Amino acid sequence: MRGLSGKRAIVTGGARGIGYATVLRLREEGVRVAVLDRDAEGCAALRAELPDVLALTVDVADADAVEAAFAEVIAALGGLDVVFNNAGISAPGDSLALPAGHWRRTLSVNVDGVFYCARAAARHMKARGGGVILNMASVSGMVAIPDYLAYNTSKAAVIQLSRTMALELAPSVRVNSISPGYVLTPMQEAEYTPEQMKALNTRIPLGRHADPAEIAALVAFLASEEAPFMTGSNIVIDGGETAGGTASL
Ligand SMILES: NC(=O)c1ccc[n+]([C@@H]2O[C@H](COP(=O)([O-])OP(=O)(O)OC[C@H]3O[C@@H](n4cnc5c(N)ncnc54)[C@H](O)[C@@H]3O)[C@@H](O)[C@H]2O)c1
């Protein structure tokens, strides 16, 4: 990708799944990468495998911890050009019986966490006159999946947060959200049995889950100078899942 080499990036939730695939892809592009992830063991494993990656154990739902981590990364890397706010959680729960804690934690990580990180990034990027913020949404923020009230709601919020910040930060900082469909990651494997995933695949026009590297490629493109006119967009990458309504199945 044009213009990525030498840039400095933060990936939240980079210890595994889509975040980890993005760390690998950005490094391949010559980007210096820092990871914020609440998983201390995952961060230690990342440091052992990729010593050039600055991996900090941070809960993105903790506003003070996010501020401190951004300051540490900006000092260590000498600035910040790209942030991928990817950390998120998902668990099903019947809406009528949903414990308040489930609702609150999902919104705290998926919305507050994105807001805290995007705000910290935006302050730095606005002051230095440029940067790219990419926020992880989901097709679940666009079409509803039953029993995922908190998750669906949180991802819809990320799409609107991204559009609003894109307007406020233009023209110097670009902000977009990314909405994947089903991606084969530990999150997905924790929630669905292999049989359920097979059944899901029959309802996806491309007939399979995405590989995390395919989402990472989109992140690299949006972060690069190949996408200078892209801001305020919600980019769907779902193998055709949402191209038709239920009646098309
Ligand atoms: N897998 C999918 O099918 C899919 C589809 C659409 C969107 N997404 C979104 O993509 C993102 C990544 O998903 P994934 O499938 O790679 O998940 P994953 O569970 O495999 O990995 C998530 C990573 O985020 C970290 N994390 C979770 N909560 C955190 C917190 N509070 N602070 C810091 N780090 C935290 C975890 O430790 C983990 O390393 C999520 O926002 C998810 O909602 C996933």
The ligand as an SDF file (V2000), in Angstrom:
LIG
                    3D

 44 48  0  0  0  0  0  0  0  0999 V2000
  -15.2530  -12.3540   14.3700 N   0  0  0  0  0  0  0  0  0  0  0  0
  -16.2640  -11.8370   13.7330 C   0  0  0  0  0  0  0  0  0  0  0  0
  -17.0330  -12.5530   13.0640 O   0  0  0  0  0  0  0  0  0  0  0  0
  -16.5200  -10.3430   13.7770 C   0  0  0  0  0  0  0  0  0  0  0  0
  -17.4620   -9.8110   12.8890 C   0  0  0  0  0  0  0  0  0  0  0  0
  -17.7060   -8.4410   12.9090 C   0  0  0  0  0  0  0  0  0  0  0  0
  -17.0280   -7.6270   13.8090 C   0  0  0  0  0  0  0  0  0  0  0  0
  -16.1310   -8.1930   14.6640 N   0  0  0  0  0  0  0  0  0  0  0  0
  -15.4610   -7.2840   15.5900 C   0  0  0  0  0  0  0  0  0  0  0  0
  -14.0690   -7.3440   15.3590 O   0  0  0  0  0  0  0  0  0  0  0  0
  -13.3660   -7.0670   16.5690 C   0  0  0  0  0  0  0  0  0  0  0  0
  -12.3540   -8.1620   16.8220 C   0  0  0  0  0  0  0  0  0  0  0  0
  -13.0570   -9.3840   16.8660 O   0  0  0  0  0  0  0  0  0  0  0  0
  -12.3280  -10.8040   16.9150 P   0  0  0  0  0  0  0  0  0  0  0  0
  -13.2830  -11.7530   16.2980 O   0  0  0  0  0  0  0  0  0  0  0  0
  -10.9350  -10.6900   16.4020 O   0  0  0  0  0  0  0  0  0  0  0  0
  -12.3550  -11.0360   18.5140 O   0  0  0  0  0  0  0  0  0  0  0  0
  -11.4000  -11.8680   19.4840 P   0  0  0  0  0  0  0  0  0  0  0  0
  -12.2040  -12.1020   20.7170 O   0  0  0  0  0  0  0  0  0  0  0  0
  -10.8490  -13.0490   18.7730 O   0  0  0  0  0  0  0  0  0  0  0  0
  -10.2220  -10.8350   19.8030 O   0  0  0  0  0  0  0  0  0  0  0  0
  -10.5330   -9.6430   20.4810 C   0  0  0  0  0  0  0  0  0  0  0  0
   -9.2950   -9.0740   21.1160 C   0  0  0  0  0  0  0  0  0  0  0  0
   -9.7040   -7.8770   21.8010 O   0  0  0  0  0  0  0  0  0  0  0  0
   -9.2100   -7.9110   23.1400 C   0  0  0  0  0  0  0  0  0  0  0  0
  -10.1160   -7.1720   24.0110 N   0  0  0  0  0  0  0  0  0  0  0  0
  -11.3850   -7.5020   24.3620 C   0  0  0  0  0  0  0  0  0  0  0  0
  -11.8690   -6.6100   25.2340 N   0  0  0  0  0  0  0  0  0  0  0  0
  -10.8970   -5.6960   25.4510 C   0  0  0  0  0  0  0  0  0  0  0  0
  -10.7970   -4.5500   26.2670 C   0  0  0  0  0  0  0  0  0  0  0  0
  -11.7950   -4.1730   27.0690 N   0  0  0  0  0  0  0  0  0  0  0  0
   -9.6590   -3.8230   26.2240 N   0  0  0  0  0  0  0  0  0  0  0  0
   -8.6230   -4.2090   25.4360 C   0  0  0  0  0  0  0  0  0  0  0  0
   -8.6460   -5.3180   24.6650 N   0  0  0  0  0  0  0  0  0  0  0  0
   -9.7670   -6.0470   24.6650 C   0  0  0  0  0  0  0  0  0  0  0  0
   -9.1550   -9.3980   23.4990 C   0  0  0  0  0  0  0  0  0  0  0  0
   -8.2700   -9.6500   24.5770 O   0  0  0  0  0  0  0  0  0  0  0  0
   -8.6910  -10.0130   22.1770 C   0  0  0  0  0  0  0  0  0  0  0  0
   -7.2890  -10.0180   22.0700 O   0  0  0  0  0  0  0  0  0  0  0  0
  -14.4340   -6.9270   17.6520 C   0  0  0  0  0  0  0  0  0  0  0  0
  -14.7270   -5.5510   17.8430 O   0  0  0  0  0  0  0  0  0  0  0  0
  -15.6230   -7.6390   17.0460 C   0  0  0  0  0  0  0  0  0  0  0  0
  -16.8470   -7.1750   17.5760 O   0  0  0  0  0  0  0  0  0  0  0  0
  -15.8510   -9.5160   14.6630 C   0  0  0  0  0  0  0  0  0  0  0  0
  1  2  1  0
  2  3  2  0
  2  4  1  0
  4  5  1  0
  4 44  2  0
  5  6  2  0
  6  7  1  0
  7  8  2  0
  8  9  1  0
  8 44  1  0
  9 10  1  0
  9 42  1  0
 10 11  1  0
 11 12  1  0
 11 40  1  0
 12 13  1  0
 13 14  1  0
 14 15  2  0
 14 16  1  0
 14 17  1  0
 17 18  1  0
 18 19  2  0
 18 20  1  0
 18 21  1  0
 21 22  1  0
 22 23  1  0
 23 24  1  0
 23 38  1  0
 24 25  1  0
 25 26  1  0
 25 36  1  0
 26 27  1  0
 26 35  1  0
 27 28  2  0
 28 29  1  0
 29 30  1  0
 29 35  2  0
 30 31  1  0
 30 32  2  0
 32 33  1  0
 33 34  2  0
 34 35  1  0
 36 37  1  0
 36 38  1  0
 38 39  1  0
 40 41  1  0
 40 42  1  0
 42 43  1  0
M  CHG  2   8   1  16  -1
M  END
$$$$
